[in-house]
Amino acid sequence: MLFTLEIYKADRRKKSGESLVGKYDYNSKDRATLERDVHELWPLYSGSKGYRFAIHETMVTRTNHMTGREFEERYDRPYHCSPSSESYWSS
């Protein structure tokens, strides 16, 4: 299964209070294994010194707005660029 790890660092200059350090794709058996590996390999990012990480399933299933068929796309694709949105088809 493919997962994406996002690493954030606290940043008072940003409105959200944090900035994205990086995104990394991993092929792992399950989410728990990846979380354990992250804590072992990257102890700096394991919740200390203002860092936090988020793990997402890379591919999500969505429904095409025009045809009604299901398809897979990356979780972080902008909504207006996805065939599952009305704005994609209305230009």
C-alpha positions in Angstrom: 0.0 0.0 0.0 1.3 3.5 -0.9 1.4 6.2 1.8 2.6 9.8 1.8 4.4 11.2 4.8 4.2 15.0 5.3 6.6 16.7 7.7 5.7 20.1 9.2 7.6 22.5 11.4 6.2 25.2 13.7 6.5 28.6 12.0 5.0 31.7 13.5 5.5 33.6 10.3 2.8 31.5 8.6 -1.0 32.0 9.2 -1.4 28.3 9.8 1.4 28.3 12.4 3.5 25.7 10.5 5.3 25.2 7.3 5.7 22.1 5.1 9.3 20.7 5.3 8.7 17.9 2.8 6.5 15.1 1.3 7.8 11.6 0.9 6.1 8.6 -0.6 6.5 5.1 1.0 5.4 1.7 0.0 4.5 0.0 3.3 2.5 -3.0 4.5 0.3 -1.0 6.8 0.1 2.4 8.5 1.3 1.1 11.9 4.5 -0.2 10.3 5.2 3.1 8.7 4.6 5.1 11.9 7.0 2.8 13.8 9.6 3.3 11.0 9.2 7.0 11.1 9.8 7.1 14.8 12.9 5.0 14.5 14.5 6.5 11.4 13.6 10.2 12.0 13.7 10.8 15.8 14.1 14.5 15.2 10.7 14.7 13.5 8.9 12.5 16.1 7.0 15.3 17.8 10.0 17.1 19.2 11.4 20.5 18.5 8.2 21.8 16.9 8.0 19.1 14.2 5.0 17.0 13.5 4.2 14.5 10.8 1.0 13.4 9.0 0.5 10.1 7.1 -2.0 9.9 4.3 -3.0 7.1 1.9 -1.6 8.4 -1.3 -4.4 7.2 -3.6 -8.1 7.9 -2.9 -11.2 6.7 -4.7 -13.5 9.4 -6.1 -16.4 9.5 -8.4 -16.3 11.2 -11.8 -18.8 14.0 -11.9 -19.9 13.4 -15.5 -19.9 9.7 -15.9 -20.5 8.5 -12.3 -17.6 6.0 -12.6 -15.1 5.6 -9.7 -11.5 6.3 -10.3 -8.3 6.7 -8.2 -6.2 9.9 -7.8 -3.7 11.4 -5.4 -5.2 12.7 -2.2 -3.5 16.1 -2.7 -4.8 16.9 -6.2 -6.4 20.3 -6.2 -10.2 20.1 -6.3 -10.6 22.2 -9.4 -8.2 19.8 -11.3 -10.1 16.7 -10.4 -12.7 15.1 -12.7 -14.8 14.6 -9.5 -15.5 18.3 -9.3 -18.0 20.4 -11.2 -15.5 23.2 -11.7 -13.3 20.8 -13.7 -16.0 20.3 -16.3 -17.4 23.8 -16.4 -14.6 25.6 -18.2 
